[in-house]
Amino acid sequence: MSEPTHRFCFIYIELGERMANQDRAELHKTIWRMANDLRGSVDGWDFKTYVLGMLFYRFISENLTSYLNQHQHKAGETDFDYSKLSDEQAEYGRKETVVEKGFFILPSELFVNVRKTAKNDANLNETLARVFRNIEGSAVGSPSEYDLKGLFDDLDVNSNKLGGSVIRRNEALAKLLEAIGDLALGEFADNSIDAFGDAYEYLMTMYASSAGKSGGEFFTPQEVSELLARITVSGKTQVNKVYDPACGSGALLLQFAKVLGKENVLQGFYGQEINITTYNLCRINMFLHDINYEKFDIAHGDTLTDPVHWDDQPFEAIVSNPPYSIKWDGDENPLLINDQRFAAAGVLAPKSKADLAFTLHILNWLAVNGTAAIVEFPGVMYRGGAEQKIRKYLVDNNYVDTVIQLPPDLFFGTSIQTCILVLKKSKSDNKVLFINAEREFARKNTKNQLREEDRTKILDHYNSREDVEYFSRLVDHEEIANNDYTLSVTSYVKAEDTREVIDITKLNAEIKEIVSRQQELRVQIDAIVADLEGN
């Protein structure tokens, strides 16, 4: 390729990216305006289930239609359009479609067709309830049954939140269908997978931001999610399966699809979530990012006392941002001290602070060749008692690979300065790398944010494991043991003091000169005043 042509292609690609970013920004504005206009008196965090649920309904309708259309077009039926078939004609392909896609939707129940008649449907709430029930019911008895079950539970079309009467509720639902249908997400077969996923992530970010603490509990900022994922797959192009024991809405797990490509997560995405609403959102998120039902296994329940994936572990890559300092059974449950996940440490995490219980669970389910990256509350890095004993177990057995201090105010609902604990079972040395990245950020709106250059710097030093003044230091086991097994980064890597050094002698001389000059000025002013008064 000649130089001018090469330069033209580069400029063309760059312009294309700018246009795509502009389109995305415009789409984001439209989505947020639509979400706020529609919600009325419903709290934003509660209303998200309606917006995201309806977005999901549109997605699976277009996903199925595109799949069936492409199949028939390849077979020579170039004019085939599934959305225009009769329900009777469509029924012939139900069984095969459920096997391939995990669900089935009749043409009359597709988003596009329900939307067409929504304004004139006096029983719209009943129509939608039936459609959602039928979609979930289509998977009953198939391998995808539990991946579809309950997905629409939180999209309550008969809730008084939508309106005090059936008429008002139906008006709200019709507006929601219309608004979601108007979103410019493109032709499904071309680019809508990215568009749907991007729309979901944007909405979750905005809802979490506006909801404060309640939203921050279930959503990890994309920049932090990406950093965690890249740490765990550093040096790899594929992994067997990935896991998050407190998966929230799935943002952390889905970063592996972006970082590696979903086809390079060979055996799928696994997670568990205790909150039923967020559990449903996580499964919806998987579908919206085109992770088909056989490639994910998201479970509902308490990971610490009732873990679901015993038969699926160990995992090669584990990421997690578990809830900070929540209560758990601890030593009140006599079975836990003999649980293989916790027994080796010889002590249970405090009942009032379950942080290190999640850490031990993760370590136990980590593959020998795997890496885990966990967001930790700072207190667990230095507190005494049971937590110190657990840190001692982790360090003495050489499981702690790296500790990374993050900037403050990254997460929704809290401004606290968290850190990342990286665990490995097969280390090449008996040292711990400490990275102080507390100043690697930029302020954006009301929160701090890890920029691309910040994430790159952290990853580069994580991989090189070299001492860099004021930023990173490789510390021997003995030094950590002598420091009471403290894992606080600032105990080993001091931040650079950027305060201006003041020369006190010089400053005093300058002050003396100023005072002397002031005295001279006073004498001169007094002389001028006296002269004026004499005249």
N, C-alpha and C positions, 0 to 999 in steps of 0.2 A: 504493500500500500504506500503511495507517495505521501510525502510530508503534508502538502495542502489537503489531500483527501483525509488523511489521519486527523489533522487538526479540525476539519469540518465535522467529522464524525464525533469527535470529542465535544465540540461545541453543541452539536445536535443532541447528544446524550445529556449534556449538562442542562440545556434548555428544557429537554423533556422532563428531567428530574425537578427543575424549578416549577414547571407547569403542574407536575404531579403534586408537589408540595402545596402549590397554590390551590389546586382542586381539593386536596385533603383539608386544608385550612378552611376553605369555604364550606365543605361538607360538615366539618366540625361545628362551625358557627350555626349552620342550619339545624343540625341535630340538637344542639344545646338549646337553641331558641324554641324548637319544636317541643322538646321535653318540658321546658319551663312553661310554655303557653298552654300545654295540655293538662298539666298535673292539677291545676286548680287549687283546691284546698288540701290535696294529698301531700304529705311530707315527701320531699325529694327522694330520700333514701328508700322509702316504702314504694314510691311510684316507679322506681327503677325496674321493679319486677314486671310492671306492665309494659314499659318501653322495651326492655331487653327480651321479655317473653314474646312480644309481638314481632320483634326483629328476628327472633329465632323461628317463629312460625313462617315468616316470609322466606327465611333462608332455606328451611327444609323443603318448602314448597317449590322454590326455584331449583334447589339442588336435585330433587327428584325429577322434576320436569326436564331439566337439562340432561340428566343421565338417560332418561328414557328416550328423549328426542334424538340424542346422539346415537344411541343404539339402533334406532329405527332408520335414521339417515344413512348409517353405514350399511344397513341391510337393503338400501335402495329406495326407501320410502322418504324421499326428500321433502315432501310436503307435510310430513307427520308432525302433529302438535298435540302433545298429551293433554294440555289444558282444555282442548276443544273436544275431547272424546266424551262419550256418554259414560256414566258410571258402570253401566252394564258391560260395555266394551272393555273398560279398564279392568274389571274383575278377573278377566282371564289371565292377567299377568301378576296377580297379587302374590301368589306363593313365591315365584321366582324373584320378584322385587324385594320381598322381605328378606330372603336369603342374601341378596346382594347388598341392599342398603340398610337393612335392619328395621325398616318401617315401611308403611304404605299409606298413601293419601289418595282418596277418590278425586277425580277431576273437579267435581262440584264443591269439594271441600278444600281445594287449593286456595292459598292466600289471594291470588289475583281474582278468582271467581267470587269468593266471599266478599271481597272488597267492592266488587261491582254492584252488588245488591244491598250493601250494608245500610245505606241511608234510608232505604225503603223497607227494611226488614224490621217489623215491629217486635220480632222475637230474636233480635240479634244476639242477645246474651245467651239464649238457649241454643242458638245455632253454633256459636263459638264453643260453648261448653260441650256440645255434641261432637264437634270437630276435634277438639283437644282429646276428648275421651276416646274417640275412634283412632286417632293417631297412636296414642299409647296402647290401645287395645290391639292394634295391628301387630304388635311385637310379642303378644302373649304366646307362650309356648315355644318361642324362638330363642336363640342364644342372646339376642339383644334385649330381651324382655326387661331385665333389671337396669339396663342403660337408658331405657325410655320411661320406665315406671316413675310416675310422680313429677315429671319434668314441668308440667303445667299447673301443679298444685298451687303455686303462689300467684298465678295469674287468675285471681278470683273475679270472674265476670259478673258476679252478683253481689259484690262488696258495696256497702253503703259509702265507702270512701269515694267511689266513682259518682255517686249521686244518691239523693234521697228517694228516688222512685225509679221504676224500670225504664221509663222514658228518658230520664236524665242519664241513667247509666248507659243506655244504648246510644245516646247522643255522644257521650264521652268515648265509647268504644268505636263508634263510626269515625269520629275525628282521629282517633289513634290509628286505626287501619289506614285512613287516608294519608295521614302524615308519614307513617312508616313506608307506605307504598310510593310516596312522592320522593323519598330519598334517592338521590342519584348514585346508586351503587353499581351501575353499569350492567352490561349483559353478563349473566352468570357464567357462561362458558368462557368468557374472556378474562375478567379480572375480579369478579365479585367476591371470590373467596377472601382475598386480601382486604377488600372493601368492607365486608361484613365483620371480619375479625378486627379490623382497624376501628370500625364504628363502635364495636363492643368495648374495646380497650379504652377508647376516648370517653365513652359514657361512664365506665367504671371509674376512671380517673377523676372525672368531674363530680360524680356522685360522692366518691370517697372524700374528695377535697371539701365539698360543701357540707358533708355529713359530719366532719370532724372525727372524733374518736370512734364512733360507731361504724364509720366507713373504713377507717384506717385498720381496724382489726382484721379485715378480710381482703385487703388489697395491698400488694407490695408494688411500689413505683417501678415502671418498666426498666429504668436505668439500673436500679439495684438488682432486679431480677436477671437482667442480662449479665451483669458482673458475676453473680453467683453461678449461673449456668456455665459461663466461659471458664471459671475457675475449675469446676468439676470435670470438664471435658478437655482441659488443656492438654495438647499433644495428641488428641484422638480425633478421628474422623467419624467414628460411630461408637455407640454403646449398646449394651443388650437391652436394658430397660431403665427408666428413671422413676424417681419416687419422691413424694412430699407427704410427710405424716400429718401435716396441718395445712392442707392445700388451699383453703379459702376458695376464691373464685378461679383458681388455676393459672394465674399469671406466671408464677414461677415455672411450673411444668411446661407451659407452652413456649417458654423461651428456648427450650431444646429444639423445638421444631424450627425456630428461626436460626439458631446458631448452627445446628448440624443438618437441618432438613429432616422432616418427619420420617422419611424413608430410612434414615440412618439411626433412628431409635428402633432397633430391630424388633423387640418384643413388647413395646408399647409404654404407655404413660400410666402410672399408678399413684393413687393418693387416697387420703382419708380426711373427712371433714365432719366436725361435730355439729355444726349449725346446719339445720335442714334447708333453710333458704339458700345459704351460700353453697351447700352441696349441690342443689339443683342448678344454681348459676354456673358452677364449675363444669357440670356435664353439658349444659347449654354452650358454654364457652368452647368446649372440645369440638362440638359439632360445628360451631361457627368458624372455627379454624380448620375445618375439613379433616378433623381426626375422626375417622369412622369408628363405629361402636366396637369393633373387634380389636381396635388399637388402644383402647383406654379402659381402665378399671378403677373407677372412683367410688369409694365406699362411704357410707354414713355411719358415724359412731365415734366413741372416745378411744383415740389411739393408745393412750397410756394404759387403760384398764381393759379394753376390748379391741385389740388390734385385729384387723381383718385379713391382712395379706401374709399370714404365716407361710402359706404354701408357695408364695411367689418370691419371697426373699431368698438370697441376698440381691441387692441392687448395686449396679456399677456406678451410678451417679445419683446422689441424693441432695436435694436443696430444700431449705425450709426457713420460714420466718414464723416460728411458733409464737403463740400468745405470751406476752411478757408477765412473769410472776403471777400466774393463775394458781388457784388452789387445786389440789388433787388428793387422792386417798392417802398416799404416802404410807407411813408405818401403821396407820389405822387398819389397813388391809394386810393381814398376815401372809397372804399369798404372794404379795409383790416382792418381798425380800428374797423369795426363792425363784422368782421369775428370772429366766436366763438372761433377759435383757439388763437386769439390774444387779443380779447376785454377785457378779465378778467384782464390782466396786465395793461390795461389803457394806454399803450404806445407801439409804434412799434419799432422794432430794427432799428438802423440807416440805411439809404439807402446804405451806403458804406460798411456796415458790417452786413450780414444777419445771422451770427452765431446763435444768440439767437432767431431769427425767426424760425429756424429749431428746436431749443430747445422747444419753445412754441407749435409748431406743434406736436412734439413728445409727449409732456405732455398731450395735449388735446386728443390724440388718444391712450393713455395708459389706459389699464384696471385698475379697482380699485385694483385688486390683482396683478397687474403687476409690472415689473421693466424695466427701460430703462437705458442703458449705452451708453454715447455719448462721442466721442473724441472731446475736445474743444481746440480752439486756446487760449493761455494763457491770451491774452488781455481782453477777455470777463469776466474774473474772477475778474478784478480790475478796469476797466475803469469806468468813471463817466457817467453823462448824462442819456440817455434812457436805456443804458445797466445796470446802477446801479439800476434804477427803476424796471427793469425786475428781477434782482437778488433779490431785496427787496420783490417783489411779490412771488418769488419762496421760499424764506426763511420764510417769515411771514406766508405763507400757509403750511409750513412744508412739502414741496415736495422734498427738497434736502436731500438725504440720505447720500451720501459719495462723497468726491472729492479725486481723486488719482493723485498725481504728477508722471508723467512718466519720464524715462531718456531722455536725448536729442538724436537726430540723429537716431531715430527708423524708420522713414518713408522715402520712396523714394522721392527725389526731394526737401527735406527740412531737415535741421538739428535742427529745432526748438524744444523746450521742451514742449510737449503738456500735457494735463491732461485728466482724465476721470471724467465726471459728471454723478453720478448715481441718478436717480429720482424714487420716489415711491409715491403713493397716500394713502397708508395705513401703516404708520410707527407706531412703538410701543413706540417711545419716541419723544421728541422735540429737538433733538440734531443732529449735523452733524459730521460725522466721517471724519477726514482728515488723509490721508496716504501719507507719503513722500517716494516714491520708486525711487527717481532720481538716486540712486547709484546701483540699482538692475539690472545689465546687464553685458554682456560680449561683447567685440569687436569681430566681425566676418567680415572678408574682409574689406569693406569700411563703414559698418554700425554697429551700436549697435544693440543688440538683447536681448530680454527677454528670459532667459533660463527657463527650466521647474521649477527649484528650485525658480526662481524669481517669476514666476506666482503663484506657490504654496504658497509662503510666503505672497504675496499680498492677495490672496483669504482667507487664514487662518485668517489674521488680519481683513479682510473685514467682515468675519462671526463672529469673536469673539467680535468686536467693543470694544476693550480694549485699554487703554492708554499704549503705549510702548515708552520709552524715545528715542528721535531722529527718531522715525518711524511713530507712529500713535497717534492721540489724538481725543477724543470725546468732542466736543465744544458745549456749551449752546447757544441757540438762542440769548440771551441777549448780549453775548460777540461779536457775529457776527454783530448784529445790531449796537453796539457801535463802531465797526470797519468799519463803512460805508458800511456794507454788502459785504465786500471783501471776496471772496472765494478762494483766492490764498493760497495754502497749506503752503507755507513757512511763511505765516503770523501767523500760528498757530503751525507748527511743524518745529523747526529748525533742520537742518542737524547737525550731530556730527562734531565738529571741530577736524579733525585728524592731524592737524599740530603739529609738535613737539614743546613742551613748552621749551623755552630757558631761562636759568638762567643767567641774564645779569651780575650779580656780579661775578659769576663763570667764565663767558666768558671773562670779563675784566681782571680777574686775569690771565687767560690762555694767553691772548694777551700780558699782561705785561711780563709774563715769557718768551714768545717767543721773544719779543723785546730785553729783557735782554740777552737771549741766542745768538741772532743775533749779539749783540754788542761784546760779548765775542769771538765769532767766527771771527769777523772782526779783533779784536786785535791779535788773534792767527795767522790769515792769514797775517796780516801786518808784524808780527815778522818773519814769514817764508820767506816772500818776501825779507825783509831787509837782512836776513841771506844769502839768495841766491845771492843777489846783492853784498854783501861784499866778497863773495868767487869768 
